[in-house]
Amino acid sequence: MGRPAPRTPAVRVPPLAAPWVRTRLRAAPGAAAALALLVALTACLAGAFPRAVDRYEDAGLHRALRQARPEHTTVRVSVPQPDPGLPAGQRARALRPEVLERQFRKVLGTVDSPLAVDRAQSAYGVAGTVSPAVPDPWLPRPTGLPARVSLAAQSGLARHAHVRTGRLPRAAHPVDGTTPEVEAAVTAATAKGLHIRVGSVIHVPAPGRPPLAVRITGIIVPHDPDGAYWSTVPLLRTPTLVTLPTPGPDPDKYWLGALLLAPEAAPALLGTGTNPARYWHLAPDLRALHAHDLDLLKPAVAALESGPALQRARAVTDYGADIGTDLDDTLASFSRLRSGISPLVSVAAAGAATVVAVVLLMAGGLAADRRRAELALLRARGASLSGLAGRLLAETAVAALPAGALGLAVALLAVPAGRTGPAVAAALATTLTACAALPLRAALAHRTVRLTAPREDVTSLRPSRRRTVAELTLLVLAVGAVATLRRRGTTGDQLVAVAPVLVGVIAALLLLRLHPLLLLRLHPLLLRRLSGPTGRLRGAIGHLSLARAGRTQASAVLPLLALLTALTTAAFGGSVLAGVAEARDRAALLTVGADARADSGAPLPADAPARVRAVPGVRAATAVSISYQAKPADGQDSVPLVGVDPRAYGELADRTGAGTFPAGRPTGRSGTLAAVASPSVASAYGTRRPFPVRLEDGSTVTVRIVLVRDRTPAVTGPDFLVVDRAGLGAVAGRPTALLVTGAHLDAGALRRAVGGAAAVRTRADERARYADSPLQTGAEHVYTAAVTAGAGFAVLALLLALLRAAPERAALLARLRTMGLTRAEGRRLLILESLPQALLAALGGAVTGWAAIRLLAPGVDLTTIALPSATAPTVAAELHPDTWSLTVPALLVLTVSTGIAALQAWWSGRRGSVTELRAGDSR
Amino acid sequence: MTGFVFSRARAHRLLLGAALLTVVLTTAVLATLTAYSGAIGDAALRHVLADPRNAADTALIVKADVPPAERAAADAAVRAGARKTFGGLPVTVRTLRRSGPYALPRSLQPAVNRSGDPDLTYFAALDRGRLRLTAGRFPRRTADGIEVALPQTAARALRLRPGDRLTLANRLHGPAARVRVVGVYRPASVTEPYWRLDDLLGRGVKKSGFTTYGPLLADPAVLTGGRTSAGATGWLASADFASVPTGRIGELRTAAREGSTALRKPTALSGTTVSQTALPDVLDRVDRSLLVARSTLLIVALLLVLLAGYALLLVARLLSTERADETRLLRARGAARTRIAALAAAEALLLALPAAACAPLLAGPLTALLAGHGPLARLGLRLDLPAAGRPVVWLAAVAVALGCALAVTVPALTGTGPEARSRPRRPGPPCARSLPFVRRGKTARPAGSRAVPAPLRAGADLGLLAIAGVAYQQLGRQGSGAVAADRTGTLGIDPLLVAAPALALLAGTVLTLRLLPPVARFAERWAAGGRGLPVALAGWQFSRRTARAAGPVLLLVLAVALGMLAIGQAASWDRSQDDQADFRAGADVRVLAAGEDEFGRTDLYAGLPHVRTAAPAVRGAQPLSGDRTATVLALDTAHAADTVLMRPDLADEPVRPLLARLAPRGAPAGARVPAGTARLRLTARLHSSTGPGTTTTVTVTLADRYGVPYQLPAGQLSADGRPHTLTLALGASAGPATLTGLRLDLTQPTDRAEQHRLTLKELTATGADGTEHRLTLPARWTTSAEAGGAAVPSAATSPTRPKVTGTRPLTFAYSTGYLPYAGIWTVASVTLRLQVTRAAPPEVPAVATDRYLAAAGARPGQRVGLTVGDRTVQVRIVRAVRALPATADPAATGAHDGGAVLLDLHTLNQVLQARYGESAVPNEWWLGTTPGDAARVAAALRALPDVGPGQVVVRDEIAAELRDDPFGAGPTAAFTAAAVVAAALAAVGFTVGAAGAQRARGGEFAVLRALGVPRRQLARTVAAEQAVLVGLALAVGLGLGTVLARAVLPLIVLTGEATRPVPDLLVLLPPGRVGVLLAAVAVVPLAVAAMPAVRRADPARALRARGGE
């Protein structure tokens, strides 16, 4: 170490005359435009992703709430009638509409955000909690019991219904507990059920006074019968025929209907024995509820149900107020479904995000690579590192920021729902990454000023220690992630979400590490092996292309990383989608048992099979008799007994793959029927001895279990016995179900063919039913989009990589052309040259994808996303490698890379080679 | 080759000796841990299964109604079934055969109760080995009459003694039984599972609506001979678990599950009512505890492996440095790399062989030593330690020894690596010659002159930190430490999570290396400013030899940090057991109510000897949104302020002021009833507008000394207009009370309302001695009326509120309302409440847990409604606390846990009284005892006839149970052992490092000596340098250990149920123990530093030996 050189006094450098950004943009408008395009695309995708997720989650939440019906989702505040000890006037006043209206407004104020109330569908009023029996003889009495009526005075009747006959009820005078007569309306359904006409008078008994006469003045039709106004208490619009739980064959029944009083007439209820209660129904405003607010929504509901909001509601209404709703259960079940689905989506998102990040970094890296000479010169002339980076940042920012903003704007317009914040953040992150990639890369590359430029076409066998350490860290993390995923499943952990991506990255890094080794060690071998065939070939193409392929580009790291990550994600995602589809197919098939089935409680008409077979598209119709009440061994437990035609049914079982058995096995001999049984039945009744089975019609057959199968097409449950139908006798053996196979079956035509005697289910309908929640379909769409975007970006990475090498290849081609290379040979050279890299990537990607799926499959459960939560999972939806998902992306990569090479050869063949050969060029 | 290996080994005796010591230590310790884990698991399993507290759970209980003809078959079937249930273990079967119920003569009942249910008893043939005779003799078979022996408690209560004769009425169809009492017995031990077969659980007396005494011990022939009515037979089968290893847990569990259900199958046992054993549950618990213990031991073992590995690498590197010249020579003369590797491997095996041979033999005694100290010694576990060691111990020892050999071999291989490729460089410029590491260690450590080792420069520490961070985050996400449930819910040890503490320790230690260069620079600058050679030389050396010094420093840091973890684990675990016991019990002793409760119970408990305070409490459940349940605890906070055991960090303020926020104001208003009142007489007259016919039930509300109102029935008052005297009998031990109100219950008349006038004439209190006091009734009353049942709530039909129409005598007038359309089945009731007026607090202040606030969507300061009984009370949350003791609801855990709310019982009752005229009756009592007397209080409580043993919760018992959990205590001992071994390893490593440095610097010192520096100054230089290193290591280790202990321990210290303890672990690092640790770790290195460091080597020879090749 010598002494430091004497430092020259600092000279103030005058600022550059030429404005950097403008000069650069003018010099290379194409590059800037390309960058802008890339940034706009990524920002658009990044911005759209969170909003798309928000949109489908919101849709799922709304669907869940709508499915739960207003009966469960409406928040019902109710207050018992005023203390009977109070003066009558005070009691009547508490029930008057203006008081209730004032309280309604105050109750609305107790609801915490983000729970919003739909004021149009909310209602308040007074209703009797006891429905007294009314003695009027003209009301229908199906079993002799008098009808009962519920009295309700709900607000806003005029707004929610139109009058079909008569007029809406009014209260001419102030009403109190002694009023002898009030007016009421009924809905058309109530009027029909209880035979009520305009002008009818119903006498509601009242203790200690003459009955309250309720005169019907109008019959109304609800505008929106499914809205919360009418559906929170469905009795208001639809009467019910209540069946009493009396034993005996003919239970007692009575009609129960609601009479809708004018709100002003509510105090009249005080005179009756209906124990009137005041209520305020707060219907949640579905449009204002968002899935991302779920964590705030739950406390808001909790506060209403059992927390401070309930107390506030009591303060503004009455101390005895109570609030009831099942909104919390609905939200909880939605939350469970979402937490089952979102980890899978985050896997796709993580994969796509990695690919996008790699492509952005790569774009920056390639730009830095291209301008290496220029930047080296600048550094040599004395440009500071920070100055250089700053200028480059300004240059990229000028192009990228407006493009990012544009992309974001497009995303916001394209996906109008959802939060804006995360979208902006995601777009900003991608834009900033794109901006920073070039300056950082350049700063890194030109940290030190070198005397000579390093050679670009040699590879070093020993990567830096830093890289080794980073790779080892990633490897350990990947192993940890995979182990965690396999052990604990996809239970909402970031580590688990990145597991497939990490596998892809590790594979890419491993491949890159092996690559030089392969080239150095295998290349000579390969050459030796190939020297025979290539030697026989004419020309130098073989040698040339092999030699060129042997030289690696220093910038091969990122494209390969992007490609492998994308291929892994695509394979994983494709397999997930394929697995979901397969699980649904299988579940539908197992539920239906064939392509379609017609079930009937009673024997089917004799000509039904023939008519069904005549329906277009039907290949075969197998008639079976299913006796659900067969009791084996004189026990109390019933087991479904299926009588089949062994040959036809065997074919059917073969086709569906459920419980295949050799043809002719369950044929009977010598009075004992051979049977196929489920494992539970076989273990319960034994396979050695025959046992009797009592059928529904009283006859008994003797059965011996000869085969045990897990499933059978005709029955879905875990218990069954399958026997030959011929052995069951004429009565018990009559077919009750038809299992239909065929393609493109029309459910309507089948229904017509069986003549309405049986319920028809087709596999296609059943399958369509499984993808019911928008949460599931939305997640699938986002998944598909993420996988596609990842694949697209991977192809982009490939393009960028080839683009980088394009000038050099064009020059090479031009030089070789001057030496006599034909166009066809040039084309072949380029294709052959690009082939090893592309093959490596494609093969590596396919193998990595396969390995990733095999590694992660034990931890991934697709049942939540594949099948509705309500149905018991009859099939376990497992992840396994899907051939198409593995091969198609790999082939795509291969095709694209060779295609680009061919294109380039064609293009440079068209252009004159003069420019490439200009003297003085550094190349 | 062998000869060369040995001779080479002799040349480096010291280093190889150190390596051998390290290898033996490591192997022995890990083998011991393996043996310990196995032995402690088996011993703990047996301890748990043999524990008398679990005896009832592990036994098989069968109860069946067996017809006389099938008794023998049933007995045989039970015995066969029991053998099957316990998987072939030796089984003892005991039986209890009992008769149907008999009624005791009325004459034995107290006079007041004679109108109610008769007292019952039954005969039983008991296992006489379970009894002790206290008087008389055992009954014999007699021709006429039945000889019986009574339980002591029953005999005392019924005042029967041997010789008495009774006639018992048969409660079923059959003849009465004439019996003669011949003896009195008591159970040998009531807690014995045998008494589970008895309906009275061996307590002799049971009160539940009616009172049952018994069983009457009779000769077996009496029960089988048809002289008594037939009853059930009970069998108790208990197994001897003394030889069950942990490997058989699964098999035993399956056998127990299948066996107990299969017992219902035999036809002889078709009348089986009970066939159960909780053995599978006990085994499940054991399984979980075993997993927790193993995971903790694994964590300890990994930490030790880390430390030992590092120590070995250090020694091995020194060795390879020492041999660099030798190896270079060998290489230069043509030795193949494989040859050198083989030499190194042979040498390493030389080290490993003795270790692998000794370790398993040492493991036995070491395990015994480990189990013989600390918490395990108290339990007296019998360890099953074969002298030759178990196969798994041998396996572990061999594996560890081979691992050690590998660790020793690897530096020797990599040490020769660079040299093989690069040509030996020329020695450096002359000025650097005096620095030995340039001369000697250059090839072995090409990066030796740099401040930071090469992997570190490449960011290995950051990578490690990232991995450790991820592992730590995963550990933190898990509620159950390193024991994680997989997708199917089965618990298992997660490798990533087990490694997390070791990774964190390693990452933290390695990061400190980044600290060294700045410290070294600072030291150099500081030393340069000083005067005198030693300081300057030491500073200069230190800053230039940072990387070389880093090795031993790192080892010391690791050892100190590991020691801190061990200290923290032991102290925190101990503390946590106490905390958990405090939290579960809530008070020294807590008594739960069995059923309905009478007036004066609080006084009864408060009057027990050694009870300092007694605070009544009401516990209830509050359903919340989202299927959660909160616990509502209303406690008499005025009396419980000193009793509640609440850890201070659970609330932002101490317990006393916290409870004072809830405390009530004002005393109950009403007629004061003096203490010692036996009887309360109320003369009243009820006049009805429709004449006589209606009868009213009168209930008096009496608030006891603690302000808890009780509703006490005072009898019937018929509405005939004449004065009646209603008498209320109070318990003997009643303290002063207050009459706060009356309640009238009557059936609502049909079709016509009645106008009633109630006149209260006088109220007298009669003392136990017969003295009478006239009590004055207050004049101001608050009244309410309520109709229930089928009552029609309307103005016309509802009862009216009673009005005070006269005060002398006090007269109330009210209308009953009526039931309009009464059928046969419809009955309506009217309740009229008369309360002495007093100001009620506007709201009830409450303290809520954070969990409750989250579940109810509330914040402190807000009001919420709570349901007590079936009434709603508005409370205001004044404070949020993290948790409340004794509020965990076993039925509502996890997602169903809705937290807890604490309020004052007194205030609650005031509000309930004022608003509804009702009160909440205590269902548990929090007792504070005089220090150390909790066990006596518990025994006294359990001796009460209507308090079951399970109804008394004793804090000390819970603490003892937790502390005596062998699964929990095992890892603590292992942690302590690990700390000791860590200190030893660090001492060895540091000494070797210091010696190596010493030797390496021989030449340099020779030069200095030749230049005239006194030896003393050189020694001081070395001492100063080493002291700085040791000090630095201790300081860093202390800091790192503190951080690690605070971060990691709360995550890995688990309860036996594989959950984090509640309340969460408070990490304790007692300064005393930390000081001892630091001293223990530092003593050897400091001694080495202080030793006359510079050998009396001949400087001339040292200077001459330059360039020896």
Interface residues (C-beta under 8 A of the other chain):
Chain A: Q81 P84 G85 A88 R91 D112 G177 P205 A206 P207 G208 R209 L270 G271 T272 G273 N275 K298 P299 A300 V301 A302 A303 L304 E305 S306 G307 P308 A309 L310 Q311 R312 R314 A315 Y319 G320 D328 D329 A332 S464 R465 R466 T468 V469 A470 L472 T473 V476 L477 G480 A483 T484 R487 R488 G489 D493 L495 G859 D861
Chain B: A454 P455 R457 A458 G459 A460 G463 L464 A466 I467 V470 A471 Q473 Q474 R477 A484 A485 D486 R487 G492 D494 P495 L496 Q622 P623 L624 S625 G626 D627 A785 A787 V792 P793 S794 A795 A796 T797 S798 T800 R801 P820 Y821 A854 A855 A856 G857 A858 R859 Q862 R863 V864 G865 T872 Q874
